[in-house]
């Protein structure tokens, strides 16, 4: 499988960041800013990443794949 292009990574980042406020994660929170920072880095360098983020009421595991056909995910789990 080929790697994702920068434009694919950017499009997926925009989509996920737009969904966070509708899921109850305001843009002003640490969790939102951390997701945005990690995804911005992923768009620029294209390296896979995974990190657990504290969303206060949940833990979120952000996974950023580089293989085409796999989308980034943010899995939230209750504390």
TIZA-801772 format. One record per residue: y, x negated, z of N, C-alpha, C in turn; residue in one letter; residue number from 1. Coordinates in nm, 3 decimals. Each point is the difference from the previous one (the first is absolute). Last residue first. Example, Ala and Ser with C-alpha at 12.3 -4.5 7.8 and 13.67 -1.06 7.14 Angstrom:
+---------+---------+---------+----------+---------+---------+---------+---------+---------+----+-----+
: n.north :  n.east :    n.up : ca.north : ca.east :   ca.up : c.north :  c.east :    c.up : aa :   i :
+---------+---------+---------+----------+---------+---------+---------+---------+---------+----+-----+
:  -0.225 :  -1.285 :   0.708 :    0.119 :  -0.082 :   0.006 :   0.109 :   0.077 :   0.073 :  s :   2 :
:  -0.572 :  -0.029 :  -0.007 :    0.119 :   0.089 :   0.000 :   0.120 :  -0.090 :   0.000 :  a :   1 :
+---------+---------+---------+----------+---------+---------+---------+---------+---------+----+-----+
END
This chain:
+---------+---------+---------+----------+---------+---------+---------+---------+---------+----+-----+
: n.north :  n.east :    n.up : ca.north : ca.east :   ca.up : c.north :  c.east :    c.up : aa :   i :
+---------+---------+---------+----------+---------+---------+---------+---------+---------+----+-----+
:   0.738 :   1.322 :   3.192 :   -0.018 :  -0.100 :   0.107 :  -0.084 :   0.059 :   0.110 :  x :  79 :
:  -0.025 :   0.136 :  -0.539 :    0.060 :   0.032 :   0.130 :  -0.028 :  -0.110 :   0.101 :  x :  78 :
:   0.036 :  -0.091 :  -0.532 :   -0.100 :   0.038 :   0.101 :   0.073 :   0.028 :   0.131 :  x :  77 :
:   0.090 :  -0.073 :  -0.579 :    0.052 :   0.020 :   0.135 :  -0.111 :   0.047 :   0.093 :  x :  76 :
:   0.062 :  -0.282 :  -0.492 :   -0.089 :   0.085 :   0.078 :   0.052 :   0.009 :   0.142 :  x :  75 :
:   0.164 :  -0.139 :  -0.511 :    0.049 :  -0.007 :   0.137 :  -0.080 :   0.101 :   0.079 :  x :  74 :
:  -0.031 :  -0.285 :  -0.512 :   -0.030 :   0.110 :   0.092 :   0.062 :  -0.026 :   0.136 :  x :  73 :
:   0.006 :  -0.141 :  -0.578 :    0.029 :  -0.035 :   0.139 :  -0.032 :   0.121 :   0.089 :  x :  72 :
:  -0.280 :  -0.043 :  -0.450 :    0.136 :   0.029 :   0.044 :   0.022 :  -0.044 :   0.143 :  x :  71 :
:  -0.326 :  -0.130 :  -0.454 :   -0.002 :   0.023 :   0.145 :   0.144 :   0.018 :   0.045 :  x :  70 :
:  -0.086 :  -0.095 :  -0.453 :   -0.085 :   0.115 :   0.028 :  -0.013 :   0.030 :   0.149 :  x :  69 :
:   0.107 :  -0.499 :  -0.152 :    0.038 :   0.121 :  -0.072 :  -0.098 :   0.112 :   0.029 :  x :  68 :
:   0.090 :  -0.397 :   0.349 :   -0.086 :   0.032 :  -0.112 :   0.045 :   0.132 :  -0.063 :  x :  67 :
:   0.178 :  -0.203 :   0.403 :    0.058 :  -0.058 :  -0.121 :  -0.081 :   0.035 :  -0.124 :  x :  66 :
:   0.112 :   0.241 :   0.524 :   -0.094 :  -0.067 :  -0.090 :   0.071 :  -0.059 :  -0.122 :  x :  65 :
:   0.119 :   0.156 :   0.524 :    0.065 :  -0.021 :  -0.129 :  -0.093 :  -0.079 :  -0.092 :  x :  64 :
:   0.019 :   0.312 :   0.491 :   -0.082 :  -0.085 :  -0.085 :   0.064 :  -0.006 :  -0.138 :  x :  63 :
:   0.105 :   0.154 :   0.548 :    0.053 :  -0.008 :  -0.135 :  -0.085 :  -0.099 :  -0.078 :  x :  62 :
:  -0.049 :   0.310 :   0.461 :   -0.054 :  -0.118 :  -0.066 :   0.045 :   0.006 :  -0.145 :  x :  61 :
:   0.174 :   0.221 :   0.499 :   -0.014 :   0.011 :  -0.144 :  -0.054 :  -0.130 :  -0.055 :  x :  60 :
:   0.031 :   0.311 :   0.485 :   -0.013 :  -0.133 :  -0.058 :  -0.016 :   0.022 :  -0.149 :  x :  59 :
:   0.265 :   0.342 :   0.355 :   -0.117 :  -0.034 :  -0.081 :  -0.002 :  -0.150 :  -0.027 :  x :  58 :
:   0.351 :   0.203 :   0.242 :   -0.104 :   0.097 :   0.034 :  -0.131 :  -0.027 :  -0.072 :  x :  57 :
:   0.338 :  -0.338 :  -0.055 :    0.027 :   0.062 :   0.130 :  -0.110 :   0.099 :   0.039 :  x :  56 :
:  -0.035 :  -0.301 :  -0.373 :    0.085 :   0.113 :  -0.036 :   0.035 :   0.084 :   0.122 :  x :  55 :
:  -0.191 :  -0.524 :  -0.138 :    0.015 :   0.096 :   0.109 :   0.102 :   0.107 :  -0.041 :  x :  54 :
:  -0.343 :  -0.315 :  -0.317 :    0.139 :   0.024 :   0.039 :   0.004 :   0.108 :   0.108 :  x :  53 :
:  -0.347 :  -0.378 :  -0.279 :    0.006 :   0.115 :   0.088 :   0.141 :   0.011 :   0.054 :  x :  52 :
:  -0.179 :  -0.225 :  -0.482 :    0.060 :  -0.020 :   0.132 :  -0.005 :   0.131 :   0.078 :  x :  51 :
:  -0.134 :  -0.293 :  -0.495 :   -0.041 :   0.109 :   0.087 :   0.058 :  -0.028 :   0.137 :  x :  50 :
:   0.016 :  -0.178 :  -0.568 :    0.039 :  -0.006 :   0.141 :  -0.056 :   0.119 :   0.073 :  x :  49 :
:   0.016 :  -0.315 :  -0.511 :   -0.053 :   0.110 :   0.080 :   0.041 :  -0.018 :   0.146 :  x :  48 :
:   0.311 :  -0.186 :  -0.402 :   -0.117 :  -0.039 :   0.080 :  -0.050 :   0.119 :   0.082 :  x :  47 :
:   0.402 :  -0.047 :  -0.306 :   -0.125 :   0.052 :  -0.055 :  -0.126 :  -0.036 :   0.077 :  x :  46 :
:   0.515 :  -0.085 :   0.039 :   -0.101 :  -0.106 :  -0.012 :  -0.135 :   0.046 :  -0.055 :  x :  45 :
:   0.392 :   0.303 :   0.040 :    0.048 :  -0.130 :  -0.048 :  -0.112 :  -0.100 :  -0.023 :  x :  44 :
:  -0.089 :   0.433 :   0.186 :    0.053 :   0.018 :  -0.136 :   0.037 :  -0.136 :  -0.058 :  x :  43 :
:  -0.130 :   0.006 :   0.447 :   -0.115 :   0.022 :  -0.087 :   0.046 :   0.017 :  -0.145 :  x :  42 :
:   0.329 :  -0.023 :   0.336 :   -0.062 :  -0.132 :  -0.017 :  -0.117 :   0.010 :  -0.099 :  x :  41 :
:   0.196 :   0.398 :   0.124 :    0.095 :  -0.076 :  -0.082 :  -0.055 :  -0.139 :  -0.029 :  x :  40 :
:  -0.237 :   0.275 :   0.299 :   -0.019 :   0.044 :  -0.138 :   0.096 :  -0.073 :  -0.095 :  x :  39 :
:   0.033 :  -0.081 :   0.466 :   -0.130 :  -0.047 :  -0.051 :  -0.020 :   0.036 :  -0.147 :  x :  38 :
:   0.389 :   0.164 :   0.216 :    0.003 :  -0.146 :  -0.008 :  -0.129 :  -0.055 :  -0.061 :  x :  37 :
:   0.023 :   0.462 :   0.094 :    0.088 :  -0.034 :  -0.112 :   0.005 :  -0.152 :  -0.021 :  x :  36 :
:  -0.231 :   0.166 :   0.375 :   -0.072 :   0.035 :  -0.123 :   0.082 :  -0.044 :  -0.121 :  x :  35 :
:   0.211 :  -0.045 :   0.410 :   -0.109 :  -0.099 :  -0.012 :  -0.081 :   0.026 :  -0.127 :  x :  34 :
:   0.341 :   0.306 :   0.115 :    0.058 :  -0.127 :  -0.042 :  -0.108 :  -0.107 :  -0.020 :  x :  33 :
:  -0.131 :   0.417 :   0.177 :    0.043 :   0.015 :  -0.140 :   0.053 :  -0.133 :  -0.053 :  x :  32 :
:  -0.111 :   0.012 :   0.456 :   -0.120 :   0.012 :  -0.083 :   0.038 :   0.011 :  -0.148 :  x :  31 :
:   0.343 :  -0.002 :   0.333 :   -0.060 :  -0.131 :  -0.019 :  -0.117 :   0.008 :  -0.098 :  x :  30 :
:   0.372 :   0.380 :  -0.051 :   -0.096 :  -0.049 :   0.100 :  -0.051 :  -0.140 :  -0.035 :  x :  29 :
:   0.306 :   0.300 :  -0.260 :    0.067 :  -0.084 :   0.100 :  -0.096 :  -0.058 :   0.103 :  x :  28 :
:  -0.113 :   0.317 :  -0.356 :    0.033 :  -0.130 :  -0.059 :   0.062 :  -0.096 :   0.101 :  x :  27 :
:  -0.349 :   0.397 :   0.150 :    0.137 :  -0.018 :  -0.048 :   0.027 :  -0.142 :  -0.050 :  x :  26 :
:  -0.447 :   0.305 :   0.042 :    0.038 :  -0.138 :   0.031 :   0.141 :  -0.023 :  -0.057 :  x :  25 :
:  -0.284 :   0.405 :  -0.055 :    0.055 :  -0.012 :   0.134 :   0.036 :  -0.140 :   0.043 :  x :  24 :
:  -0.161 :   0.173 :  -0.433 :   -0.112 :  -0.004 :   0.095 :   0.050 :  -0.021 :   0.143 :  x :  23 :
:   0.297 :  -0.001 :  -0.367 :   -0.060 :   0.134 :  -0.001 :  -0.120 :   0.008 :   0.094 :  x :  22 :
:   0.218 :  -0.420 :  -0.063 :    0.086 :   0.095 :   0.073 :  -0.057 :   0.142 :   0.002 :  x :  21 :
:  -0.252 :  -0.332 :  -0.248 :    0.005 :  -0.024 :   0.144 :   0.094 :   0.097 :   0.074 :  x :  20 :
:  -0.060 :  -0.030 :  -0.489 :   -0.088 :   0.091 :   0.073 :   0.011 :  -0.016 :   0.152 :  x :  19 :
:   0.232 :  -0.284 :  -0.315 :    0.056 :   0.134 :  -0.006 :  -0.082 :   0.100 :   0.081 :  x :  18 :
:  -0.154 :  -0.447 :  -0.048 :    0.118 :   0.005 :   0.087 :   0.067 :   0.137 :  -0.002 :  x :  17 :
:  -0.371 :  -0.080 :  -0.289 :   -0.041 :   0.002 :   0.140 :   0.120 :   0.010 :   0.093 :  x :  16 :
:   0.086 :  -0.037 :  -0.467 :   -0.072 :   0.124 :   0.031 :  -0.037 :   0.008 :   0.147 :  x :  15 :
:   0.193 :  -0.399 :  -0.162 :    0.098 :   0.108 :   0.004 :  -0.066 :   0.131 :   0.038 :  x :  14 :
:  -0.283 :  -0.366 :  -0.070 :    0.081 :  -0.019 :   0.120 :   0.100 :   0.113 :   0.015 :  x :  13 :
:  -0.257 :  -0.021 :  -0.392 :   -0.082 :   0.044 :   0.113 :   0.075 :  -0.014 :   0.132 :  x :  12 :
:   0.209 :  -0.164 :  -0.391 :   -0.015 :   0.145 :  -0.009 :  -0.079 :   0.055 :   0.118 :  x :  11 :
:   0.037 :  -0.467 :  -0.042 :    0.128 :   0.059 :   0.035 :  -0.009 :   0.152 :  -0.001 :  x :  10 :
:  -0.374 :  -0.245 :  -0.145 :    0.018 :  -0.017 :   0.144 :   0.131 :   0.065 :   0.046 :  x :   9 :
:  -0.085 :  -0.010 :  -0.461 :   -0.095 :   0.091 :   0.067 :   0.019 :  -0.007 :   0.152 :  x :   8 :
:   0.246 :  -0.302 :  -0.261 :    0.054 :   0.136 :  -0.015 :  -0.093 :   0.103 :   0.063 :  x :   7 :
:  -0.136 :  -0.453 :  -0.014 :    0.109 :   0.017 :   0.096 :   0.057 :   0.141 :  -0.009 :  x :   6 :
:  -0.506 :  -0.048 :  -0.142 :    0.126 :  -0.059 :  -0.044 :   0.106 :   0.023 :   0.108 :  x :   5 :
:  -0.542 :  -0.046 :   0.091 :    0.112 :   0.093 :  -0.020 :   0.122 :  -0.076 :  -0.048 :  x :   4 :
:  -0.494 :  -0.195 :  -0.107 :    0.091 :   0.019 :   0.111 :   0.112 :   0.096 :  -0.037 :  x :   3 :
:  -0.512 :   0.019 :  -0.210 :    0.123 :  -0.077 :  -0.005 :   0.090 :   0.032 :   0.119 :  x :   2 :
:  -0.558 :   0.004 :  -0.048 :    0.117 :   0.083 :   0.000 :   0.125 :  -0.088 :   0.000 :  x :   1 :
+---------+---------+---------+----------+---------+---------+---------+---------+---------+----+-----+
END
